Amino acid sequence: MKRYILYFLLGLILISSLAIGFLFLPFWQISEVIVEGYQILSPSKIIEMANIPKGENIIFINLSHARKKLKEVIQIKEFSIFRRLPGIIVIKIKERKPLAVAVIEGQSAVIDEEGIILSSTESPTAEALIQALDATGLPVITGLKKTSVKNNRLDPEITCAIELFKFLPSSKLQLEMGKIEDISLLVDDVLKVRLGEPKEIGEKMRVFRTLLPVIQGRWNEVEYVDVRFLNNPVVKFKRL
């Protein structure tokens, strides 16, 4: 019986040694790091940020440092890092989508639907990123103060107001934020729409759309459309 136990232990040690030796073969060394899902960001920059060393064992490498660094990239909304055996590390990302350009005391910043600033002209790498975002075709928000930005994000009330871009898709939109309770919208550089407070933006845009047939082809004759009060919308025409 002792002999059988000894044989069993020796066999177990031999199998364990072979398994460990197999896992440490050069076959398992990281040979490549690839990025999937990118459209705007540079994959080389993402790989540089993740700093996953090639040649390390893919089975035993700790990826927590890479995850921590990628969380710092504000343009990345979601990401995952996984192993593609035998030697490839895959970084799959989901980028934040640009929604508008916010002008904050003379500085332009590209923001997403959550009001998060993806780039600004104060950043040394912003110019290339803004060009990649094709910011010239985005709606514009004006009249913002630096106090409207906290932790690289616009004030929640302003974020609520920019939701109107979802209801009125157009590249020529300008949201004027003189005061949070007196917001107005300029459509195609011609038609001014008074919105008032940012609450009930969806309903206000619905009322505005119902008024569009009334002023179809006559935008140049309209001084403004007022939908601040849902039950009493106004279309004011210019005096001729």
Buried (B, 14 or more C-beta within 10 A) or exposed (E): EEEEEEEEEEEEEEEEEEEEEEEEEEEBBBBEBEBEBBEBBBBEEBBEBBEBEEEBBBEEBEBEEBBEBBEEBBBBBEBEBEBEEBBBBBBBBEBBEBBBBBBBEEBBBBBBBEBBBBBBBEBEEBEEBBEBBEBEEBBBBBBBEEEBBEEEBBBEBBBBBBBBBEBBEEEEBBBBBEEBEBBBBBBEEEBBBBBBBBEBBEEBBEBBEEBEEEBEEEBEEBEBBBBBEEEEBEBEEEEE
